[in-house]
Amino acid sequence: MGMAEKIQKKSLRTKTDYSDQGQIGAFIETMELLRSLDSEFPIQHAISLGIISLNPGLSLTQLADKTELTLSTVSRIVGALSDHRANGNPHYLIEVKVSKTERRRKELYLTKKGKGFLKKIENCF
């Protein structure tokens, strides 16, 4: 059994309902949801996902500016959140589209799975 399976199994055994614990409880529930995607889901991915959800059509450069991360880091994050991950399993939460007006510009949008996942997070609050 791999490390990820052990972590997930342990979290299922010790799962607690935090829904009545206010904002901290909502925060914990949110982190548990992120961990359900990937036991080691990076915070930079979560922040990027939130920014993309608030700014549909955002470019990679704009995401780099808003997150204050390098363009190469943002490219790896987008790959992981979309279907282009180099190492590991992609999450399919966002899609990358070529702009209709600027062929070199890539625009970022939530997928149906991404919208559903963020809806679960919204329900924590």
ChimeraX commands (.cxc) that place a marker at each C-alpha (Angstrom):
marker #1 position 0.00,0.00,0.00 radius 0.5
marker #1 position 1.46,3.38,-1.05 radius 0.5
marker #1 position 1.83,6.44,1.15 radius 0.5
marker #1 position -1.12,8.21,-0.50 radius 0.5
marker #1 position -3.42,5.27,0.20 radius 0.5
marker #1 position -2.28,5.14,3.84 radius 0.5
marker #1 position -2.93,8.85,4.32 radius 0.5
marker #1 position -6.33,8.63,2.67 radius 0.5
marker #1 position -7.28,5.55,4.71 radius 0.5
marker #1 position -6.21,7.29,7.91 radius 0.5
marker #1 position -8.18,10.44,7.05 radius 0.5
marker #1 position -11.29,8.34,6.43 radius 0.5
marker #1 position -10.95,6.69,9.86 radius 0.5
marker #1 position -10.48,9.97,11.70 radius 0.5
marker #1 position -12.90,12.07,9.66 radius 0.5
marker #1 position -14.75,14.52,11.87 radius 0.5
marker #1 position -17.74,16.67,10.99 radius 0.5
marker #1 position -16.64,20.29,11.34 radius 0.5
marker #1 position -19.75,21.84,9.75 radius 0.5
marker #1 position -20.90,23.41,13.03 radius 0.5
marker #1 position -17.46,24.80,13.97 radius 0.5
marker #1 position -17.66,28.18,12.20 radius 0.5
marker #1 position -15.02,29.53,9.86 radius 0.5
marker #1 position -12.22,27.34,11.17 radius 0.5
marker #1 position -14.42,24.30,10.67 radius 0.5
marker #1 position -15.18,25.47,7.12 radius 0.5
marker #1 position -11.45,25.92,6.54 radius 0.5
marker #1 position -10.75,22.37,7.73 radius 0.5
marker #1 position -13.53,20.96,5.55 radius 0.5
marker #1 position -12.08,22.85,2.58 radius 0.5
marker #1 position -8.62,21.41,3.23 radius 0.5
marker #1 position -10.14,17.91,3.48 radius 0.5
marker #1 position -11.84,18.41,0.11 radius 0.5
marker #1 position -8.54,19.48,-1.44 radius 0.5
marker #1 position -6.84,16.48,0.12 radius 0.5
marker #1 position -9.51,14.24,-1.42 radius 0.5
marker #1 position -8.22,15.31,-4.86 radius 0.5
marker #1 position -4.62,14.71,-3.94 radius 0.5
marker #1 position -3.26,13.88,-0.49 radius 0.5
marker #1 position -0.54,16.49,-1.04 radius 0.5
marker #1 position -2.53,19.14,-2.95 radius 0.5
marker #1 position -0.30,22.26,-2.96 radius 0.5
marker #1 position -1.68,25.54,-1.65 radius 0.5
marker #1 position -0.44,27.32,-4.80 radius 0.5
marker #1 position -2.73,25.08,-6.85 radius 0.5
marker #1 position -5.69,25.91,-4.61 radius 0.5
marker #1 position -5.00,29.65,-4.84 radius 0.5
marker #1 position -4.61,29.46,-8.62 radius 0.5
marker #1 position -7.86,27.51,-8.94 radius 0.5
marker #1 position -9.70,30.14,-6.91 radius 0.5
marker #1 position -8.26,33.01,-8.96 radius 0.5
marker #1 position -9.20,31.29,-12.22 radius 0.5
marker #1 position -12.75,30.75,-10.94 radius 0.5
marker #1 position -13.07,34.47,-10.18 radius 0.5
marker #1 position -11.51,35.52,-13.51 radius 0.5
marker #1 position -12.70,33.26,-16.36 radius 0.5
marker #1 position -10.55,33.71,-19.47 radius 0.5
marker #1 position -7.52,34.79,-17.47 radius 0.5
marker #1 position -4.21,34.36,-19.30 radius 0.5
marker #1 position -1.19,32.53,-17.93 radius 0.5
marker #1 position 0.67,35.83,-17.59 radius 0.5
marker #1 position -2.22,37.41,-15.69 radius 0.5
marker #1 position -2.38,34.39,-13.37 radius 0.5
marker #1 position 1.37,34.70,-12.74 radius 0.5
marker #1 position 0.90,38.39,-11.88 radius 0.5
marker #1 position -2.03,37.74,-9.54 radius 0.5
marker #1 position -0.31,34.86,-7.73 radius 0.5
marker #1 position 3.12,36.53,-7.74 radius 0.5
marker #1 position 4.60,33.27,-9.05 radius 0.5
marker #1 position 6.91,32.84,-12.02 radius 0.5
marker #1 position 5.43,32.03,-15.40 radius 0.5
marker #1 position 7.19,28.64,-15.41 radius 0.5
marker #1 position 5.67,27.78,-12.01 radius 0.5
marker #1 position 2.22,28.87,-13.19 radius 0.5
marker #1 position 2.62,26.75,-16.32 radius 0.5
marker #1 position 3.28,23.65,-14.18 radius 0.5
marker #1 position 0.31,24.48,-11.94 radius 0.5
marker #1 position -1.97,24.92,-14.95 radius 0.5
marker #1 position -0.72,21.61,-16.34 radius 0.5
marker #1 position -1.59,19.85,-13.08 radius 0.5
marker #1 position -5.01,21.49,-12.78 radius 0.5
marker #1 position -5.86,20.78,-16.43 radius 0.5
marker #1 position -5.10,17.68,-18.48 radius 0.5
marker #1 position -1.47,18.40,-19.39 radius 0.5
marker #1 position 0.40,17.30,-16.25 radius 0.5
marker #1 position 3.91,16.09,-17.00 radius 0.5
marker #1 position 4.35,13.93,-13.86 radius 0.5
marker #1 position 1.48,12.39,-11.95 radius 0.5
marker #1 position -2.25,12.45,-12.60 radius 0.5
marker #1 position -3.89,15.61,-13.94 radius 0.5
marker #1 position -6.93,16.94,-12.07 radius 0.5
marker #1 position -9.11,18.11,-15.03 radius 0.5
marker #1 position -10.40,21.10,-13.02 radius 0.5
marker #1 position -9.53,23.74,-15.62 radius 0.5
marker #1 position -9.25,23.87,-19.38 radius 0.5
marker #1 position -6.81,25.87,-21.44 radius 0.5
marker #1 position -8.20,27.48,-24.60 radius 0.5
marker #1 position -6.39,29.41,-27.29 radius 0.5
marker #1 position -7.79,32.94,-27.49 radius 0.5
marker #1 position -10.00,33.63,-30.49 radius 0.5
marker #1 position -8.44,37.08,-30.91 radius 0.5
marker #1 position -4.80,36.35,-30.02 radius 0.5
marker #1 position -3.47,32.95,-31.11 radius 0.5
marker #1 position -0.51,32.99,-28.70 radius 0.5
marker #1 position -2.67,33.79,-25.67 radius 0.5
marker #1 position -3.95,30.86,-23.62 radius 0.5
marker #1 position -7.10,31.48,-21.60 radius 0.5
marker #1 position -8.04,29.55,-18.48 radius 0.5
marker #1 position -11.55,28.36,-17.61 radius 0.5
marker #1 position -13.06,25.97,-15.08 radius 0.5
marker #1 position -14.27,22.64,-16.40 radius 0.5
marker #1 position -17.59,21.16,-15.33 radius 0.5
marker #1 position -15.65,19.09,-12.77 radius 0.5
marker #1 position -13.87,22.25,-11.56 radius 0.5
marker #1 position -17.15,24.12,-11.13 radius 0.5
marker #1 position -18.64,21.19,-9.22 radius 0.5
marker #1 position -15.60,20.94,-6.99 radius 0.5
marker #1 position -15.65,24.65,-6.15 radius 0.5
marker #1 position -19.37,24.38,-5.42 radius 0.5
marker #1 position -18.51,21.77,-2.77 radius 0.5
marker #1 position -16.00,24.19,-1.28 radius 0.5
marker #1 position -18.56,27.03,-1.28 radius 0.5
marker #1 position -20.95,24.75,0.59 radius 0.5
marker #1 position -18.40,24.47,3.41 radius 0.5
marker #1 position -19.01,28.13,4.21 radius 0.5
marker link #1:1,2 radius 0.2
marker link #1:2,3 radius 0.2
marker link #1:3,4 radius 0.2
marker link #1:4,5 radius 0.2
marker link #1:5,6 radius 0.2
marker link #1:6,7 radius 0.2
marker link #1:7,8 radius 0.2
marker link #1:8,9 radius 0.2
marker link #1:9,10 radius 0.2
marker link #1:10,11 radius 0.2
marker link #1:11,12 radius 0.2
marker link #1:12,13 radius 0.2
marker link #1:13,14 radius 0.2
marker link #1:14,15 radius 0.2
marker link #1:15,16 radius 0.2
marker link #1:16,17 radius 0.2
marker link #1:17,18 radius 0.2
marker link #1:18,19 radius 0.2
marker link #1:19,20 radius 0.2
marker link #1:20,21 radius 0.2
marker link #1:21,22 radius 0.2
marker link #1:22,23 radius 0.2
marker link #1:23,24 radius 0.2
marker link #1:24,25 radius 0.2
marker link #1:25,26 radius 0.2
marker link #1:26,27 radius 0.2
marker link #1:27,28 radius 0.2
marker link #1:28,29 radius 0.2
marker link #1:29,30 radius 0.2
marker link #1:30,31 radius 0.2
marker link #1:31,32 radius 0.2
marker link #1:32,33 radius 0.2
marker link #1:33,34 radius 0.2
marker link #1:34,35 radius 0.2
marker link #1:35,36 radius 0.2
marker link #1:36,37 radius 0.2
marker link #1:37,38 radius 0.2
marker link #1:38,39 radius 0.2
marker link #1:39,40 radius 0.2
marker link #1:40,41 radius 0.2
marker link #1:41,42 radius 0.2
marker link #1:42,43 radius 0.2
marker link #1:43,44 radius 0.2
marker link #1:44,45 radius 0.2
marker link #1:45,46 radius 0.2
marker link #1:46,47 radius 0.2
marker link #1:47,48 radius 0.2
marker link #1:48,49 radius 0.2
marker link #1:49,50 radius 0.2
marker link #1:50,51 radius 0.2
marker link #1:51,52 radius 0.2
marker link #1:52,53 radius 0.2
marker link #1:53,54 radius 0.2
marker link #1:54,55 radius 0.2
marker link #1:55,56 radius 0.2
marker link #1:56,57 radius 0.2
marker link #1:57,58 radius 0.2
marker link #1:58,59 radius 0.2
marker link #1:59,60 radius 0.2
marker link #1:60,61 radius 0.2
marker link #1:61,62 radius 0.2
marker link #1:62,63 radius 0.2
marker link #1:63,64 radius 0.2
marker link #1:64,65 radius 0.2
marker link #1:65,66 radius 0.2
marker link #1:66,67 radius 0.2
marker link #1:67,68 radius 0.2
marker link #1:68,69 radius 0.2
marker link #1:69,70 radius 0.2
marker link #1:70,71 radius 0.2
marker link #1:71,72 radius 0.2
marker link #1:72,73 radius 0.2
marker link #1:73,74 radius 0.2
marker link #1:74,75 radius 0.2
marker link #1:75,76 radius 0.2
marker link #1:76,77 radius 0.2
marker link #1:77,78 radius 0.2
marker link #1:78,79 radius 0.2
marker link #1:79,80 radius 0.2
marker link #1:80,81 radius 0.2
marker link #1:81,82 radius 0.2
marker link #1:82,83 radius 0.2
marker link #1:83,84 radius 0.2
marker link #1:84,85 radius 0.2
marker link #1:85,86 radius 0.2
marker link #1:86,87 radius 0.2
marker link #1:87,88 radius 0.2
marker link #1:88,89 radius 0.2
marker link #1:89,90 radius 0.2
marker link #1:90,91 radius 0.2
marker link #1:91,92 radius 0.2
marker link #1:92,93 radius 0.2
marker link #1:93,94 radius 0.2
marker link #1:94,95 radius 0.2
marker link #1:95,96 radius 0.2
marker link #1:96,97 radius 0.2
marker link #1:97,98 radius 0.2
marker link #1:98,99 radius 0.2
marker link #1:99,100 radius 0.2
marker link #1:100,101 radius 0.2
marker link #1:101,102 radius 0.2
marker link #1:102,103 radius 0.2
marker link #1:103,104 radius 0.2
marker link #1:104,105 radius 0.2
marker link #1:105,106 radius 0.2
marker link #1:106,107 radius 0.2
marker link #1:107,108 radius 0.2
marker link #1:108,109 radius 0.2
marker link #1:109,110 radius 0.2
marker link #1:110,111 radius 0.2
marker link #1:111,112 radius 0.2
marker link #1:112,113 radius 0.2
marker link #1:113,114 radius 0.2
marker link #1:114,115 radius 0.2
marker link #1:115,116 radius 0.2
marker link #1:116,117 radius 0.2
marker link #1:117,118 radius 0.2
marker link #1:118,119 radius 0.2
marker link #1:119,120 radius 0.2
marker link #1:120,121 radius 0.2
marker link #1:121,122 radius 0.2
marker link #1:122,123 radius 0.2
marker link #1:123,124 radius 0.2
marker link #1:124,125 radius 0.2
view
